[in-house]
Amino acid sequence: MPAYPSIWLLGKDKEVVRYKGAKRADAFLHFLSRKSRPLITEIKTGDQLNLFKTADETVFVAYLDPSDTDSRGAFERVAQKYSDEFSFGIVSDQELAQTQQNVKVPAVVGYKVIDGDVVIRKGEVGNVDEFEGWIKETSRGVIGELTLLNQQRLIDRAWPIVYLFAPTEKERQKLRKTLYKFARSYYDSLTAVTVDPHEFPDLMSKLGLDPDCASPAGAVHQLSKDRIYPYPKGQPLTPGAIQNWGMDIYNGRVKPWTPPGSAKTAEGEKEEDDNNNNNNGFIKFTNKKNKVAAGTKRKVVSMANIPGVKIKIAGRDEL
């Protein structure tokens, strides 16, 4: 039985596809355009290339030698997996590839229209799993949007997730604009997403927020210790206010939210804090961009039906 409300794409002699992207008109139109194109668009001219770079919110173009069938095959396998989200193209003309700044064949370039970013992966596509990992990380927006397609991917990234809730696209767009520079500064060490509470109706309460409170609202889930910090009710979601709140968390002045009926005790929380040098394992908010410490290990996160709920992690803590 399908979930409601939902959008499905029905085409004659084609697979029925459910739309799981952001509930925005432009995002849905990009989805329709994506599905009307081949899995891989063969780009032969400069005009075609310029148009294709902005044909979707996230576009990946492989610049490959025609004889490099291994790279092409790996690129096609990953494109098949992510065809519902991104657009993929190939440039095989060496002269056309040479017109692109900083691109030397072989390479794959990610064009992110919303953030204005161009990310270049040099060399052959190589290992499919490594290339898929690059696709997932490159496609992540400075402030993304939580969708049915990306929710587990963001959890698997294993850095603290900043959830920004607002019921309308206008309000979410305002949040993205207000917090863009802040989120850009912490892009490598935080995962920031806006959330439509109608799309994820249970998530606010599971993050310690009142679903009926005035919007916008926010919360941070520190995945390494499964700790949740609801943003103070009534406090503005501005870079300065968030930074001060983050410092309070880092210095132990703000305690994590404990779900009703949780087995955690204040004594247990204190012991865990003592074992982690009283910094809560949380990112220290400064005015400078955070750096990832040498020797840091990625964490493996268990599957979860709803992001931000009962996540188990093994590995390192955040700085």
N, C-alpha and C positions, 0 to 999 in steps of 0.2 A: 504494500500500500504506500503510495507516494506521500511525502510530507507536504503540508499546505501552510502558507502559500508557496508554490514553487513554479519554476519556468522550465519548460521542456521544448527542445528543438526537434521538430518532426519534419523529415524530408523523404520524398519518394525514393525508395530503394536505398535509403541511408540509415545508418544506426541512429536510434533515438538517443539524444544527449540531454542530460539535465544541466541547466545553467547553475553553477555554484559560485559564481563570482560576486563582485560587489553589486549591490542594488542601486546602481547609478545608470542613468540613460546612456551616457557615453561609454561606460564599461560594457553594457549589454550590446551596444551597436558595434563595438570593437569585436566582441565575441561572434556576432553574426558575420562580420566581414572575415574574421579569421576562419570560420567554418566554410565560407564560400571559396576560399583559396585552397590550392594544393597543400599537402602537409609541408612540403619544402618548396619555396618559390625560387625558381631559377632566375637570377638577376643578370641581365646582359648589357644594360646601358647605364650611363651615369644618371640619367633622368629617372629610370626605374629604381636605382639605388637610393637616390635622394627621397623619392616618394615612400619607399619601403621603410626607411629609417623611422618615419613618423606614422606608419600605418597602424601602429598599435601602441599601447602604453609601455610595453616591453618587447623589444625586438632583438633577435640574435641572428647575426650574419656570419657565416663561415666563409673565409677567403682561402680557397684550397686549390692546389694543383689538380688538374683533371685526372692525373694518374694516381692520386692519393685516395684509393678506394677504401682503405681502412678507416681513415678519418671521416670520410663521407658516410660510411656505414654506421659508425659510432654516433655521428651527429644526427643521423636519421632515427636511430633507436631512441635517443633522448628526446628528440622532437616529437616522436610518437607519444611518449609518456606525458609530455607537457603541452600538447597541442590545444588543450582546452583553455590554457592560460596565456600563452605567448605565441608570437609569430616567428617563423624560422625561414631563413633564406640562404642561398649559396651563390657566391661569386666565383666562377671558374676562369674568367678572363683575367690574365695576368696584368695586362695593361690597365684595365679598369681598377684592379686591386691597388696598383701603384699610385693611383690618383688619391688614395685615402691616406691622410696624415697619420704617421706612426704605425701604419699597418704593413707588416711584411709577411708574405705568404710562407708557411701556413699560419693562420690565426683565426680566432673567433672573437667577434666584437659584440658586446651587449649595449644596446642603445635604450636608455631609460628616459622617456619623454618627460614624465612628470617632474623628476628630479634634475633633468638636464645633464645626466651623467653618461659618459662613454667609458666602458670598461673593456680592456683588451686582454685577451688570453693568448699569449704567444706560443707558437709551436703546434705540433700535430695534436689532434683531439686526444689521442692516447686512450688510457684506461677509461671505460665508460662510467664506472662508479665515481671516479675522481672528477670527471667532466660534469656529471650530474650534480655533484656537490657544488661545483663552481656555478652552475646554472642556478641552483637554489639560492645560493648566497648573493650572487650578482643581481638577481631579480628582486631581492628584498628592498623595499622602499625605505627612505629615511624615516618617514612615518607611513607605514603601510596600512592596509585595511584587513581586518580579520574576516576571513571567508571560510566556507566549508572546504575549499581546496587547500588552503595554506595553514589551517590551524595546527595540525600535527607537525608540519614542517617547522613552524615557529617554536613549538615546544622542543622539538629535537635539537634545535640550535643551542638550547641549554643555557642561555644567558637570561638575566632577569627580564621579564616581560612587563612593559608599561602599557596598561589598558586604559584607553581614553574613550569614555562612553558619551554619546550624544544621539538623540533620537532622529535628527534630521540631517540630511546631507549638508545643508547650509551651515549648521553648527559644527559638524565634523570638519568641514573645509576651513572654518575659522580656527579650529583647534590646530589643524595642520599648519596653517599659516603662522599662527602665534608661536608655536613651539618648534618650528622647522629648524632654526639655527641651533637651538638647544639639543634637539635630537640628532642633528648632524654632528655635533661635538662628541656625542656618545654613541655614534653609529656602530662602532665595533664591539661595544661592551653592553649595550642595551638593545632590546627588541621593542620598538615602539609601534603601537597599532591603534587605530581608531576602531570603535565597535558600534555597530547598530544594535541597540538592546532588543529591538524587535526580532532581529535575526538570531540572537543568542539569548532567549528570554530568561534562562536560569543562571546565567553567568554572573550577573551583578551580585545576587544574594550569595553565591558561592565564593565571592571575593570580599564578603563582608560589607557590601554596599546595600543601601535601601533602594530597591527598584523604583519606588515612588518618589524618591528625592528629586529636587530640581536639578536639571542638567546644566552644564556637563558634570561628569563625575569621573573619578579615576582610581586606579589601584595598581600596585606593583606586586608581582609574584616572583619571589626569589627562589628559583627552581632548585638550587643546590641543597637547600634545607627545607624545601616545601613550606616556606613562610610567606604569608600574605600581609600586605600593608595597605589598607584602604586609605585613600587620600582624605584629609580632614574635610568633613562636610562644611560647606559654605566658604571654604578658602578658594581664592581664584586660581585657576590653572594657568599660571604665568611662569616663565622661566625662572624668575627670581624666587617666587614662592616655592616652586618645586625643588629648586636647588637647596634652599634653606631646610625644607622638609627632609630631603635626602641626607643632608648633613646630620640632622637630628637622628635619623635612623642609623646612620653609620656610627655615630657616637653613643648609641644605645639609649637615647632619650625617648625613642618611640618603640614600643613593644609590638610584636606582630599580633595580628588579630587571631583569636582562637575561636573556631567554629563552635556553636552550641553543642554540648555533649561530647566535645573532644576529650581524649584521654590525656592531653598535654596538661601539665601543671606548671604553676609559676616557678616552683623549685626546679623542675626539669628544664625550663627555659633558661633559668639562671645558670645551671650547670653547663648547658650547651654554650651559652655566651662565654663563660669562663674558659671553656676549652678552645674558643676561637678568638682569644685576645680581646674580648668585649667589642669587636667591631661588627658583629652580626654577619660576617662574611659578605657584607654588602659593598657595592661600589662607592668609593668616596667621590662625592660631587665636588669638582673644582671648576675653575674657569678655563682650564686647559683640557685638551683632548686626552682621554684616558688611553694608556698604553697597556697592552696585554703582557703580563710578566713572562720572562723566559722560562721555559719548562712547563708552561701551562698545558694541561691536558683537557681535551674535550670530554664531555659527559655523555652517557647514553641514557636516554629518557624512555621510560615505559610508555606504552600506548595509553591514551586517555580519551574518553568520549567527549569531554568538555575541557578546553584549555584552562589551566589554572587550578586544577582540582586533583589532589592526591597524586602528585608526580613523584616517582622514585628515581633517584639519580645516584650514580656511582662515579667517583672521580674527583676533580678539583673543585675548589670554591672560587667564586668570583673575587676580584681584588677588593 
